[in-house]
Amino acid sequence: MEHGEVVVEVEVRPTEDPQKIETVIRTFFKPDIIDWEEIGNSKILIAKSRSLKSLERFHRLLRIQRILDAARNVFKRMSRNGVLTFYLHKQALAVGKISFVSGDQESPLGAVKVTIRYSDIHEVIDWLSPPTQRGRPIWEKGVPKE
């Protein structure tokens, strides 16, 4: 794989406004396209990007919220074979905060699933969440080459 791919998936429950959920997703990620799937009474928003640059806002917010160590721990635990998958708390995102969860059971209205594919996923982890010393990044790297 020569380029990165980012896929963000979130179930929009019947009690939720699909436009608000889409706005929340666009606040954190810059997708190339957004598709909708209907499954029963629910809609699934699927935001896709073929560039890691779509994660630049997310990258910045990890620093603003000072959660690099927590993010790095989650990313290292949740990456395998060039794929990183993690879950975010939907309600926290709605108020502008990044909060990692282990799945839907920790987010009452469902979690936001983020999947990142890249040939060297450790490069992506080092870019998003470098190791820190006293809460500050030891280094900063640019977006991995695509």
Phi, psi and omega in degrees: 000122183267344182231166176272162175219135179235128177232126178244125181236136178211135175279132176255110183287159182303333181277355183257153177272114182304323180295322178295319179296317178298319178298318178300313180298317180293339177291327185258331185228152177247086181285152172284320180219154173233125177247158176236135172240145177253128177228107183062231179274358185252154173249145176245123174271129178235109180257129184233146173218144177260020180221137176293341179299340178294348180263006185299321178295316178300315177306311182295318182293328176301324180283316180300318182276356177055051180236030182299317181296315179297317180297315181300318178299315179296312184298318180295322181288330189256014180250141178206134170049048177079011180230131174243123178234128177217167185236141180240147180287119186297315182293324177297317178300323182297336177253017173086014182245144174266125177220121181277141176227165181270354179161190184300330184296339180264358180230101189311325179262017180096152181265162174264121181264128179242127178237126179241128177244133179198145185303320176241086186299336179293331174296319179295315179299316179296326178287311182292317188216078179293160175298153182238162172226123185054038176082359180247143179301137176288326176211163171234131177248157176281175176302131177306144181297141181243000000 
